[in-house]
Amino acid sequence: MDLELSGKTAIVTGGSRGIGKAIARDLALEGVDVAISARTKEPLEAAALELSRETGRRIVPVQVDTGDDESVRGMVRAAADALGHLDILVNCAAQPGGGAPPPALSEITDEHFWSDMNIKVMGYLRCARETAPYMIQQGWGRIINISGLAARQSGSTIGSMRNVALVAMTKNLADELGSHGINVTVVHPGMTRTERTPGTLEGQSQRLGITVEEAEQRMAASNSVRRIIDASDISYIVAMLASPRSIAINGDVIAAGGGTVRSIYY
C-alpha cells in the first residue's frame, strides 16, 4: 500500500535513539524528509548521518530542550526553515524509564514529578503549539504523541499520570484541530526493545538472581504475543498514522504492546 507520504516533512523529537529513531527511519523510507531533535549534539548528528545514508532522504539534526519554551520555538523554526514546510509532528522526547523500579510514594519528590511532566506532557504540548500554525496554514497535518501503557495500569505513579495526561491532551487537540485537516493521535507502546534493552535485561538478571535469558522470557511473558515488541513494530504504526490514509483515526489511542493479557478496553 502506498501511504502517500512521499514529499512530506516531519519533526521527530527524541529522534536520536530508540523508538524515535526507528520512527524517523521508517518515515524517511516512505519518502519523508525529517528533522530529528534531541538534547545532545553528538548522538543526534550521528543518527542524522546514519539515517540519511540509509534512506537517501534529508535528515536534519536540531538540538532542543523540550522542557524550555524558547528552545522549542527555535527548534520548530529551524526545522521549518530547513524543510520548507511542516506536515507531521511525532512527539517522542521523554525521560527514559524502565531501567529501575519506579519510586514508591515515600520516595517521590517535587523534582521527580515536575521534571517528568515538564518534559513529556508540557514538552509535547509546546511542540504541538509551535508546529500547529504551519499545519493550519496549509490545511493538513498529523500529530502523533508517543505515550505508554502505564496509562492503563498501576505500578508507576508518575508514569501513569503523565501518560493519562497525554491522552487527554491528544483528544483536546484533535477536537480543536480536526477542522483544519489535522489528525492528532496517541500511541501506547509497552515494553519495547531498543538500544537500552540489553542493559535493562542485565540489570534485572542481577537484581533478581536469574539469567539474562530468563529475564527476557519474563519480559516477553507480559504480553499475549509472548515476545518483546521491537521499536520498528512501533514505527510501522506511526508511519500509518502519519499517512493521509489515516483520516478515520483522530483523537484516539492505539495500544502497541503486543496485547495486554487479561484486560479488556472498549
Steps between C-alpha positions, in 0.01 A plus 500: 500500500622848415476708818511819290780643713756570228599867501364573847706626792512413868644593836580206727601598851715253689619393157861414575431155645242240592141526381550855371789397279305201367209730416726744318647209301164364386362842412812569293468161328148609400641814334479750787772755573545506878632738762608295800548674831657411832700664776847368430681612187740214424256204496244717323737584217620140481142376470420755230801393295418131542134542403580723205744246357256213560186662359626753247275768649591828662541454876558828687634489859366777726596522865214573738403497864126431484475614861572858390260721304761696307700190411188341349416814306852507359488131409173533310620810316823327405315191376255707296781706348699188409209293366287775347174390664385280789251217449555255785601528865591191698548576870733238646739690730470389862711410797599134468334251728498128562863469605412483869184456706294823518507690829251411771275773642743582780781543245320733258627857511382822336798473267403147392151619414562836339802402293318201355175686430682802359690294246236251390167678549579871473782422257260324263255787536771756423598317183137468387431866575795620293448255213123527459500845332703361209251217458198730533639727232523215250179329612654161582713336764556210734607510866585167662578486871703204628370424848506158671292221648569630852187704425300179539662340802631579844855454622652833396315794652663775295521281191127433510416865564710636216370249248136552596561875463629445147178319404293793627722746317476298177119495502479873570740583218322264261166670563652847460713430192294243312312759296836623370584159354725407793463159666646451847551151641685327781693172494555299819811280468553239768837349578694562179839378383741789436873560541443517877340156529819291544602715797151483647495120474845476654390718792189291556696176489738628766224643717287183484781246496399349165664469160462765230308244292255444788462875542411532132249216525334671797483827309353330193238322715338835584312509168283257306736458202772384741785698351652839569361755257773670297534874438438432132161346587403835650640700209287310247188606689614862516569507126143388437359763737712767327349407165214684329332158496456516880219758474255277691715493816497824697522576872536135583750256649687215334637248751822349364629265767432160347171459685455558872389170649169461687389861445211622285480860374205628303 
